Amino acid sequence: MSTRLSAINLFPPLDNPELTIQRRSRSDPTLLNNSEMAAEGNNDLPVPDLRTMEEFCQPSLNGRGGPIASIAIQTTNFGLKNDMIQQMAKIFLGKYFPPSMVTKLRNVITNFRQRPDESLFEAWERYKLSIDRCPKHNMLPVTQIDTFYNGLTLRHRDTINVAAGGTFMKR
């Protein structure tokens, strides 16, 4: 199968293209094109505009008010305010962690107890998960460790004390 249609002429030639295609001038008809410029009948070539781009870009007064002025933009509108991140965190936590939910999650943390069939590792992972679930628990790391240690079974507290080389909570 051939993709070229050389034998078939899809568009026959126009008999009179000037009449078929009428051009419309998009410019002001009162202005002269460069090719139509004439120097008052003495057949001189038209003089090119010698102004530079810098001169074209200069503001002009031409009776239309003042020059183009740049708008003064306050830089304070584009930066982060000092406490913007804290405000966003407060709004987020207030929406997704209401006080009743925070109280419930905080109680889970402070009332932690190791289950009888739970290993030390499993208890630690469960405790970390309960802390991670409550971003506004406001507990110091020392308090978190104390709560975890006191929630362990006696057997696992003894294991930690031996590993610490003495009483863990006195270190």
N, C-alpha and C positions, 0 to 999 in steps of 0.2 A: 504494500500500500504506500503510495506516495503522499507526502505531506505538502508538497508544493503544487500549486495549481497554475502552472505556467501557460497551459493552453487556454484556460478560461479567463476571460477578462471580466472581473467582477464589477468594475466601474468603467463604463465606456468613456472615451475622451469627450470633453465638453466642446460643443460647437463654438460657443462664444463665452470664454471664461470671464471676460470683463463684465458682462451683463449678469452672469450667474452669481458671481461672488461680488457683492457690493461691500466695499470697505467703508467703515465708519471711522471718522477721525475722533480720537479720544482726547485730543488736545483742544485748546481754545483756538478757534479758526482765526482769531484776530492776531495771533502770534505767528511769526514767521519761523519756519524750520531753518536749521543751519544751512541746508542745501539751497533754500530759497532766498537766503539773505543776499541783498545786493547793496552795494555802497553808493547809493543815490545816483545810479546810472553811469558811474565811471568805470564799471567792470572790475573794481578792486575786489580782492578776496575778503571775506568777512573777518573781522578781528576777533580772535578767540578771547574768552573771558579769562583775564589773568589773575583773578582773585584766587587766593589759596583756600584750602579747606579750613584753615584756622580763621580766616576772615569770614567765611560762610557760617561758621559755628558761633561767631560772636553775637551776643544778644543785640537786637535792634529795637529802636524805639518807634519807628515808623508810625507814630500817632496811635498806637494800639496799647497804650499803657506802658508800664515799666518793663525792664528786661526780664527774662526768665529767671526766676529765683528758686533756689533749692529750698525744699521744705525742711524746716528744723525738726529733727526727730529726736525725741528724748531717748537716750540710751538706757534709761531705767526700765523702759517697757520691754526690752528684749533679753534681759538677764533674769536669772533666778533670784528671787528675794532670799534674804538670809535664812528665813525659817520656812521656805517653800516646801522643802522635802518633809520637814516635821509636820507641817499642816496637811500635806497629802497623806502621810502615814496615819495621822490622827483621824482623818475622814475615812480612810480605808478600814482601819481597825474599828471605828465606831459603827460602820455599816455591816461588816462581816463578822465582827466579834462583839455582840451586844453585852452589856454588863452581866446579864443572867448567865450567858454562856461562859463568860470568863470566870465567874464565880464557880460554876460547876467544874470547869477544867482545872482551876486552881485547887479545888478540893480533892480532885483525883491525884494531883501531885503531892499535896501535903499529907494525904492519908494513904500513901503508898505502903503496901505490904507485899512481901514476896510470897508467892504461892508455895505450898508444900512440895509439889512435884516439879517445881521450876528450878532450872540451873541458875548459877550466878550470872552467866552471860545473858540468858533469856530475861532475867529480872532487870538487868541493866538496859537491855534493848527496849523493853516495855516502858521503863522509866524515862529513857531518852525520848521515846515516841510521845509520851504524855507531856513532856516539857515542850517538844516541838509543836504540838497541837495548840498550845496556848502562848502566843507571842507576847501577851501582856501579863505574864505571871509575876513580874517584878520581884523575883527572888534572886538574891545574890548567889554566886556559885558555891560559896561556903554553906549556905542554907540548903542548897540543892543536894550537896554531897552529904550533909548531916541527915537530911530527910531520907535519902537513899540508904545510907548506912544503918540508920535506926529501923528501917522497914525490912531489913534482911533477917533471915532466920539466924538463930544462934550459931549453927554450924558454919554458915557462910561468913558471918562476922568474924569467927575465929580464924577462918581461912585468910581473910583480908588482914587481920592483925598479925598473923605469922608472916605473910608476905611483906608487911610493912616493917617487920622487925620490932614489934611492940604494939601498943595500943594505937590503932589507926587515927582515932579522933584526937589524940594528944599530940600528934605530929604537926 
